[in-house]
Amino acid sequence: MKIGRETGDKGKKAKDFFKTGLVYRDEGDLEEALRYFREALKVYRELGDKRGEATQIGYSGLVYRTKGELDKALSQLEEALEIHKGIGYKKGIAAQTRNIGVTYILKGELDKALKHLEEALGIDKEIGYKKGEASDLGSIGLVYRDKGELDKAIEYLEEALKKFREIGDRKGEARDLGNIGLIHREKGNLVKALEYHRDALQNFREIGYKQGVGTQLGNIGITFGAKGELDGALEYLEEALDIHRGIGYKRGVATQIGNIGLTLGVKGDLDESLERLFEALEIHREIGYKQGEANTLRSVGMIYNAKGEMDKALSYLGEALEIHRGIGDKKGEANDLYYIGHIRDRLARK
């Protein structure tokens, strides 16, 4: 009885650590999230609970992915995958294979991403896990978006959306509606994009998921910006910022401040734009979100370029490039190189 009670107590302790980690992750406090996932991992290892061990390693991988540390994320996710394979836990195998695929999307390695996501889809179909199947299909849609095959991307996301609706997963439904909206924006169908973002927003509001509400308000704001309605864009972005501040979601706060900064830049308010971008940069650094830091540094470089301060622009773009290379973000690296090349070309023509 004593051994059973001790095991039960340790199991509860591990679950409590895990749940606390999830709270910190949702608030955007990624270092604290990692700390609690590691504490949970220690306990699961003491218990010899391989599934629990793999779950904590996998969640740590997802936090590293959120931080933008993509190679570190892959290392953790692959370790979790091997443990799931060792115990033959197919649902875990599919989940980690999908997570690896999504990480390859962020790295810009799209063929690797597609391979892993199709593998995950095959496993989820085999075991009849509909939610996993829908997530796989949606992620495959995002691969095709990044490949520039936007109609094919929408096909996969619509199929994923249908499955999320069949199983009554409102959060998955709202996420896919938002992603379809993003693709319509890329296609230049701004009215349709707004329809999807507003549907996503309504879903998130009805289920009370404030982080999603803030994200979709931000997407609506960006779409208004694309329409040239900059004052309307700023209104939505400020509303999104208020929501993310209200729930303590620091990554969202930094993202919306950065979006406001870029919108002000388009309006020609370059000094105010820089002020907001530096504010966003400080938050990204505080929470350790490398990808956000690098993307914001690029934005700062672009604003300095607009101000005609090209040496400063190149300095910030060089910083962004160094971080993107360090975290294995090939897509970010390519964008930085494009802007650096553009400015150097301008300087050479002077």
GUSEFI-125496 format. One record per atom (N, C-alpha, C, O): residue in one letter; x, y, z. Coordinates in steps of 0.05 Angstrom, whole numbers, plus 5000, padded with zeros to 4 digits. Layout:
AXYZ;...
END
This chain:
M501749765000;M500050005000;M501750255000;M501150454986;K503950245016;K505650485017;K506850554990;K506950784982;I507850334976;I509050384950;I506950494930;I507550684915;G504550384931;G502450484914;G501750774920;G501350934901;R501650844946;R500951114954;R503251304945;R502651524935;E505751224949;E507951384941;E507951434910;E508451654901;T507351214896;T507251244867;T505051434858;T505351594841;G502751404872;G500451584866;G501151874872;G500452054857;D502451914895;D503252194903;D505152304882;D504952544874;K507052144873;K509052244853;K507652304827;K508252494813;G505752124820;G504352164795;G502752424795;G502652564775;K501452484818;K499952734821;K501852974820;K501253174807;K504252934832;K506253154832;K507053214803;K507253444795;A507553004788;A508453034760;A506253184744;A506853364728;K503753094748;K501453224733;K501253514741;K500653684724;D501653574767;D501453854776;D503654024763;D503054254754;F506053914762;F508254054748;F507554114719;F507954334709;F506453904706;F505753924678;F503654134673;F503854304656;K501554134690;K499354324687;K500354614691;K499454794677;T502054644711;T503254914716;T504855004692;T504755234685;G506354824681;G507954884657;G506154974634;G506855164620;L503854844631;L501954924610;L500855204614;L500555364595;V500355274640;V499355544646;V501455754638;V500855954626;Y503955704646;Y506155894639;Y506455914609;Y506956124598;R506255684595;R506555684566;R504355864554;R504956024536;D501855824563;D499655984552;D499856274558;D498856444543;E501256344580;E501656624587;E504056744571;E504456984572;G505556564558;G507856664543;G510456674559;G512456774550;D510356564584;D512856564601;D514256294595;D513856104610;L515856294574;L516856044564;L518955914581;L519155674583;E520656074594;E522755964611;E521455824635;E522355604643;E519455944647;E518055814670;E516655554660;E516555354675;A515455564637;A514155324626;A516155104623;A515654874631;L518455164612;L520554954609;L521454844636;L521854604639;R521655024656;R522554934683;R520654734694;R521454534706;Y518054784692;Y516054604703;Y515854344687;Y515454134699;F516154354661;F516154114645;F518553934652;F518353694653;R520854064658;R523253914666;R522753784694;R523653554698;E521453924712;E520853804738;E518953564735;E519353364748;A516953594718;A515153364712;A516753134701;A516252904708;L518553194682;L520152994669;L521752824690;L521952584688;K522952964709;K524552834730;K522852624745;K523652404749;V520452714752;V518652534767;V517752294750;V517752064760;Y517052344725;Y516252124707;Y518551924704;Y518151684702;R521052024702;R523351844700;R523751684725;R524351444724;E523251804748;E523451664774;E521351434775;E521951224785;L519051494764;L516851294763;L517251084742;L515850874742;G519051134723;G519350944700;G517050964681;G516450774666;D515651194681;D513351234663;D514251344636;D514751584634;K514651164617;K515751244591;K513951434576;K514851624563;R511351374577;R509451554562;R509551834574;R509652034559;G509551854600;G509752114613;G512352254607;G512452494602;E514552104607;E517152204600;E517152324572;E517952554567;A516052174553;A516052264525;A514252514522;A514952694506;T512052524536;T510252754534;T511653004543;T511353214530;Q513052994566;Q514453234576;Q516653324557;Q517053564552;I518153134546;I520253204527;I519053334502;I520053524492;G516753224493;G515353334470;G514353614475;G514653784458;Y513253664499;Y512253934505;Y514554124507;Y514354354500;S516854034518;S519154204519;S520054284491;S520754504485;G519854084473;G520454134444;G518654344433;G519554524417;L516054334440;L514154534429;L514754814440;L514455014426;V515654824466;V516455084477;V518855194462;V518955434456;Y520855024457;Y523155124442;Y522355214414;Y523455404403;R520355074402;R519355164376;R518055444379;R518455614362;T516455484400;T515255744405;T517355954409;T516956184401;K519555884422;K521756074426;K523156134400;K524756324398;G522655964380;G524056004354;G526655854352;G528155884333;E527255684373;E529755524373;E529155254359;E528755054373;L529155264333;L527955044318;L529654794318;L528554574319;D532354814318;D534054574318;D533754444346;D533754194347;K533654604367;K533354484394;K530654354396;K530354144408;A528554484384;A525854364384;A525954094371;A524753904381;L527154074347;L527253824333;L528653604349;L527753374349;S530853674362;S532253484379;S530453364400;S530453124404;Q528953534414;Q527053444435;Q524753284423;Q524053074434;L523653374402;L521353234390;L522252954379;L520752764382;E524552934368;E525552684358;E526152484381;E525752244379;E527152594404;E527552434428;E524952324438;E524752084445;A522852494439;A520252404447;A519152194428;A517951994437;L519552234402;L518552044382;L519851764386;L518451564385;E522451764391;E523851504396;E522751354420;E522451114419;I522051504441;I520951374465;I518151254458;I517551024466;H516551404445;H513851304437;H514151064419;H512650874422;K516051064401;K516450834384;K517350594400;K516550364395;G519050644420;G520050424437;G517850284453;G518050044458;I515750434460;I513550304475;I511150244457;I509050144466;G511450304431;G509350244412;G506750404415;G504550314409;Y507050654425;Y504750824429;Y504150984404;Y505351194400;K502350884387;K501950994361;K500851284361;K501551444344;K499051344380;K498051614381;K500251814386;K500352024375;G502051734404;G504451904410;G506351924387;G507452134381;I506651704373;I508451704349;I507351894328;I508852054317;A504651884323;A503452064304;A503752354312;A504352534296;A503252404338;A503352684348;A506152804345;A506453034336;Q508152654353;Q510952754351;Q511852784322;Q513352964315;T510952594305;T511652614277;T510352864265;T511652994248;R507852924273;R506553164264;R508053414274;R508553604259;N508853414299;N510253644311;N512853694297;N513753914292;I514253474290;I516753494275;I516153624247;I517653794238;G514053524234;G513353634208;G512753934209;G513654084192;V511254024229;V510654304232;V513154464237;V513454694227;T515054354252;T517554494257;T519154524231;T520454724227;Y519154314214;Y520454344188;Y519154554171;Y520454684155;I516554604174;I515254824159;I516555084168;I517255244151;L516855114194;L517955364204;L520855404195;L521855624192;K522255184192;K525055194182;K525155254152;K527255324142;G522955214139;G522855254110;G523655004095;G524155024070;E523854774108;E524654524095;E522054374089;E521254194103;L520754454067;L518054374062;L517654084053;L515653964060;D519653974039;D519353694031;D519553514055;D518153314057;K521353574073;K521653424098;K519053454115;K518053254126;A517953694115;A515453734130;A513253564119;A511853434134;L512953564092;L510753414080;L511053114085;L509152974090;K513553014084;K514052724089;K513152654117;K511752444120;H513852814137;H513052744164;H510052774168;H508852604182;L508852974157;L505953014161;L504352804147;L502252714158;E505152704124;E503752494110;E504052224126;E502152064127;E506352194138;E506851954155;E504951964180;E503751764187;A504752204192;A502952234215;A500052184207;A498552054222;L499352284184;L496552254174;L495951954170;L493751864178;G497851804159;G497451514156;G496951374182;G495251194184;I498551444203;I498251314229;I495551394242;I494151224252;D494851654241;D492351734253;D489951614239;D487951544253;K490051574213;K487851434199;K487751144208;K485551034212;E490051014211;E490250734219;E488950694246;E487550494250;I489450874265;I488450834292;I485650974296;I484450954318;G484751114275;G482151234277;G481951484294;G479851544306;Y484251634296;Y484351874313;Y483652114296;Y485352224283;K481052194296;K480052394278;K481252674283;K481852814264;K481652744308;K482753004314;K485653024303;K486453234292;G487152804307;G489952804296;G489852824266;G491552964254;E488052684254;E487752684224;E487152964214;E488353054195;A485353104228;A484653374220;A487053564223;A487553734206;S488553524245;S490953694250;S493053644228;S494353834219;D493353394221;D495253324200;D494553454173;D496253574160;L491953434166;L491053544141;L491453854140;L492253964120;G490753984163;G491154274164;G494054354161;G494754544148;S495854194174;S498654254172;S499754204144;S501454354135;I498753994131;I499553954103;I498654194086;I500054274068;G496254294092;G495354544078;G497354764081;G497854924062;L498554794105;L500455014110;L503054964094;L504355154086;V503754714090;V506154654073;V505654754045;V507354894033;Y503254694034;Y502654774007;Y502455084005;Y503055203984;R501555214027;R501555504027;R504455614023;R504955794007;D506255494039;D509055594037;D510355514011;D512255644002;K509355303998;K510355233971;K509155413950;K510055403927;G507255573957;G505955753938;G503655633923;G502555753905;E502855383931;E500655243918;E498155313935;E497155143950;L497055553932;L495055653950;L492355513948;L490955473967;D491555443923;D489055303920;D489155023933;D487154943945;K491354893930;K491654623942;K491754653972;K490654483987;A492954873982;A493054924011;A490154944022;A489554834043;I488555104007;I485755144016;I484254874016;I482654824034;E484754703996;E483354443994;E483954284020;E482054174032;Y486454264028;Y487154114052;Y485954234077;Y484954094094;L486054504079;L484954634103;L481954604104;L480854584126;E480654614081;E477654574081;E476954294090;E475054244104;E478654094081;E478153814090;E478553794120;E477053654134;A480653924130;A481253914159;A478954054174;A478053954194;L477954274163;L475754424175;L473254244178;L471954244198;K472654104156;K470353924156;K470553714179;K468653654192;K472953604182;K473353394202;K473153514231;K471953394248;F474253754235;F474053884261;F471053934268;F470253904291;R469554014247;R466654054252;R465253794258;R463353794275;E465953584245;E464753324249;E465053224278;E463253114290;I467453274289;I467953184317;I467353394338;I467653354362;G466453634328;G465653844347;G467953984361;G467654084383;D470253994347;D472654124359;D472554414350;D473554484328;R471454594366;R471054874359;R473755014357;R474055194340;K475654944374;K478255084373;K479655014348;K480855194335;G479654754340;G480954674315;G479554804291;G480854894272;E476854814292;E475354944271;E476155234268;E476655334246;A476255384291;A476955664290;A479755714279;A480355894264;R481655544288;R484455564279;R484555534249;R486055684235;D483155334238;D483255294209;D481855514193;D482755594172;L479655614204;L478355844192;L480356084189;L480456214169;G481856124211;G483756344211;G485956294190;G486756474176;N486856044188;N489055974168;N488056004140;N489456094122;I485555934135;I484355964108;I484256264102;I484756354079;G483556424122;G483456714119;G486156824111;G486357004093;L488256724124;L491056814117;L491656754088;L492956914074;I490856524078;I491456444050;I489856624031;I490956704010;H487356684037;H485856864020;H487157134019;H487057273999;R488257224042;R489757474042;R492157464023;R492657654008;E493557244024;E495857214006;E495057213977;E496457303960;K492657103971;K491657093944;K490557363935;K489857403912;G490357553954;G489357823948;G486357843951;G485158043945;N485057623961;N482157623965;N481557733993;N480857584011;L481757993996;L481758114023;L478958104035;L478758074060;V476858134019;V474158114030;V473657834041;V472557804063;K474457634025;K474057354034;K475757294059;K474957154077;A478157404059;A479957364082;A478557474107;A478657344128;L477357704105;L476057824128;L473657654137;L473157624161;E472257534118;E470057354126;E470957124142;E469757054163;Y473156994134;Y474256764149;Y475356844176;Y474956704196;H476757074177;H477857164203;H475557234222;H475757184246;R473457344212;R471157414229;R469657164239;R468757154262;D469456964221;D468356704230;D470056574252;D469056474272;A472656584248;A474556474268;A474256634294;A474156514316;L474056894292;L473757064316;L471256994331;L471356974356;Q469056954317;Q466556884330;Q466756624345;Q465756594367;N468056424332;N468356164344;N470056184370;N469256074391;F472256334368;F473956364392;F472456504414;F472756434438;R470856704407;R469356854427;R467256664441;R466856674465;E465956494425;E463856324435;E465056114454;E463756034474;I467456024449;I468755814467;I470355954489;I471455814506;G470556214488;G472056364509;G475056334508;G476356364529;Y476156294484;Y479056264481;Y480156544474;Y480256614450;K480956694494;K481756974490;K484357004473;K484557194458;Q486156814476;Q488556824460;Q487856824430;Q488956974414;G486056644423;G485156624395;G483656874386;G483956964364;V482056984404;V480557234399;V482557454392;V482257594372;G484657484408;G486657694403;G488157644377;G488657834362;T488757394371;T490257334346;T488557404322;T489557524303;Q485957334323;Q484257394299;Q483657694296;Q483557794274;L483457834318;L483158124316;L485658244303;L485558424287;G488058134311;G490458214298;G490558154268;G491358324252;N489557924261;N489457844232;N487558034217;N488058104194;I485258104230;I483458284217;I484758564213;I484458684192;G486258644233;G487658894232;G489658894209;G489859094194;I491158684206;I493158664185;I491858664157;I492858784138;T489458534156;T487958524130;T486958804123;T487058884100;F486058954143;F485259234138;F487659394128;F487359564111;G489959344140;G492359474130;G492959414101;G493759594086;A492559154094;A492959074066;A491059214047;A491659264024;K488659284058;K486659424042;K487259724040;K485959874026;G489359814055;G490060094055;G488460254076;G488760494077;E486860114092;E485260244113;E486860244139;E486260084157;L488760424141;L490760404162;L489660484190;L490460374210;D487860674191;D486660754216;D484960524227;D485060464251;G483460394210;G481860154218;G483659934227;G483059794246;A485959894213;A487859694220;A488859744249;A488959554265;L489659994254;L490660054281;L488660004303;L489359924325;E486060064297;E483960014317;E483859724325;E483859654349;Y483859544305;Y483759254310;Y486359154324;Y486158994343;L488559264316;L491159174328;L491259264357;L492359114374;E490359504363;E490259594391;E488459424408;E489059364431;E486159344397;E484259174411;E485458904417;E485258794438;A486858794396;A488258544400;A490358564422;A490658384438;L491858784422;L493958834442;L492758844470;L493858724488;D490458974473;D489158994499;D488358714509;D488658664533;I487358544491;I486558274500;I489058114508;I488957984529;H491158124492;H493557974499;H494858074525;H495857914541;R494758334529;R495758444555;R493958344578;R494958274599;G491358344573;G489458264594;G489857984604;G489457924628;I490657804586;I491057524594;I493957454600;I494657234606;G495757664597;G498557624603;G500057464582;G502057334589;Y499057464557;Y500357314536;Y502557484523;Y501957644504;K504957464533;K507057644526;K507957624497;K508557824484;R507857384486;R508657354458;R506657504440;R507357634421;G504057474447;G501957624432;G502257924435;G501858074416;V502958004460;V503358294464;V505558404446;V505158604432;A507758254445;A510058344429;A509258344399;A509958524384;T507858134391;T506958114363;T505258344354;T505658464333;Q503258414371;Q501458624364;Q502858904365;Q502259074348;I504558944384;I506059194384;I507759214359;I507959434347;G509058994351;G510558994326;G508859054302;G509659204284;N506358934301;N504558984279;N503759284278;N503459404257;I503259394302;I502559674303;I504859844293;I504460044278;G507359764301;G509659914292;G509959914262;G510460124249;L509559684249;L509759664220;L507559824206;L507959954186;T505159814218;T502859974206;T503460274208;T502960424189;L504660364230;L505360644233;L507560714212;L507660934202;G509360514207;G511360564186;G510160604159;G511060774144;V508060444152;V506760484127;V505360754125;V505260874104;K504360844148;K503161114149;K505161334146;K504461564142;G507761264149;G509761464147;G510761584174;G512461754174;D509561474196;D510461564223;D512861394231;D512661224249;L515161454219;L517461274222;L518661274250;L519561064259;D518761504263;D519961514289;D518161364309;D519161214326;E515561404308;E513661264325;E513760964319;E513560794337;S513960894294;S514260614285;S516660484299;S516360264311;L518960614299;L521360514311;L520960474342;L521860284353;E519560674353;E519060654382;E517560404390;E518260264409;R515460344374;R513860104379;R515459854373;R515259654388;L516959854352;L518559614345;L520659554366;L521059314373;F521859754377;F523859704398;F522459604424;F523659444439;E520059694429;E518459594451;E517859294448;E518159134466;A517059224423;A516558944417;A519158774420;A519058554431;L521358884410;L523958744411;L524758684440;L525658464446;E524258874458;E524958834486;E523358604498;E524458444513;I520858584491;I519158364502;I520058094491;I520257904505;H520558084464;H521457834452;H524057744466;H524357504471;R525857924472;R528357854485;R527757764514;R529057574524;E525957894527;E525257824555;E524257534557;E524957394575;I522457454538;I521257194539;I522956984524;I522356744524;G525157074512;G526956884498;G525856784471;G526656564463;Y524156944458;Y522956854433;Y524856944410;Y524557174400;K526656774402;K528756844383;K527656924356;K528557114343;Q525656774347;Q524556824320;Q523257104320;Q523557254300;G521757164341;G520557424343;G522657644344;G522257854332;E524757594359;E526957794361;E528157844334;E528558074326;A528757634319;A529957664293;A528057794273;A528957974258;N525557724273;N523657844255;N523258144261;N522958304242;T523358214286;T523058494294;T525558654286;T525358884277;L527858534290;L530358664281;L530258724251;L531158934242;R529158534236;R528858584207;R527058814202;R527558984185;S524758824217;S522959054213;S524259314220;S523859514206;V525859324241;V527259564249;V529159644226;V529259884219;G530559454214;G532259504191;G530759624168;G531759804155;M528359524163;M526759624141;M525859914145;M525760074127;I525259974170;I524360254177;I526760444174;I526460664163;Y529160354183;Y531560524180;Y532160564150;Y533060774142;N531560354134;N531960384105;N530060594094;N530760764078;A527560594104;A525560794095;A526361074103;A525661264090;K527861094126;K528761354135;K531261444120;K532161674123;G532361264103;G534761334088;G537361284104;G539461354095;E537061154128;E539461094144;E540360814138;E539860624154;M541660774115;M542060504105;M544260354120;M544160104121;D546160494132;D548160354148;D546860224173;D547459994180;K545060374186;K543660264209;K541860034200;K541659834213;A540560074177;A538859864166;A540359604162;A539459394171;L542759624150;L544359384146;L545359254172;L545559014174;S545859424192;S546759324218;S544559154231;S545158934241;Y542059254231;Y539859104243;Y539158864227;Y538558654239;L539258884201;L538658644184;L540858434188;L540258194187;G543258514192;G545458324197;G545058184223;G545557944225;E544058324244;E543358204270;E541157994266;E541357774277;A539158074251;A536857884246;A537857634232;A537157414239;L539557674212;L540657444196;L542257254214;L541957014212;E543857364232;E545457204250;E543657024268;E544256794272;I541457144278;I539656994295;I538156784279;I537956554287;H537156854255;H535656664239;H537456424232;H536556194232;R539956484226;R541856264220;R542256094244;R542455844243;G542556224267;G543156074292;G540855894301;G541455684313;I538355964294;I536155794303;I535155604280;I533355454284;G536555624257;G535855444235;G533355514220;G532155344208;D532755774220;D530355874205;D531255964177;D532056194173;K531155774158;K532055834131;K530356044116;K531356204101;K527756034122;K525956224109;K526556514119;K526656694103;G526956534145;G527756794156;G530356894145;G530757124139;E532256704143;E534956764132;E534656874103;E535957074096;A533056734088;A532656824059;A531557104057;A532357264041;N529557164074;N528357424074;N530357644082;N530457854069;D531957584102;D534057774111;D535957834088;D536658064082;L536857614075;L538757644053;L537657804030;L539057964017;Y535057774025;Y533757924004;Y533858224010;Y534658373992;Y533158304034;Y533158584041;Y536058694042;Y536458924034;I537858544052;I540658624053;I541658674024;I543058874019;G541058484006;G541858513978;G540658753965;G541958893950;H538058803971;H536659033960;H538059303968;H538459483952;I538759323994;I539959574004;I542759603993;I543559823985;R544259383992;R547059403981;R546959483952;R548659633942;D544959383937;D544659463909;D544059763907;D545159893889;R542359863924;R541760153925;R544360313931;R544860523918;L545860223950;L548360363957;L550360363934;L551760553929;A550460133920;A552360103897;A551660293874;A553360373859;R549060353872;R548160523850;R548560823856;R548260993838;K549160893881;K549561173888;K552061293875;K552561533879;
END
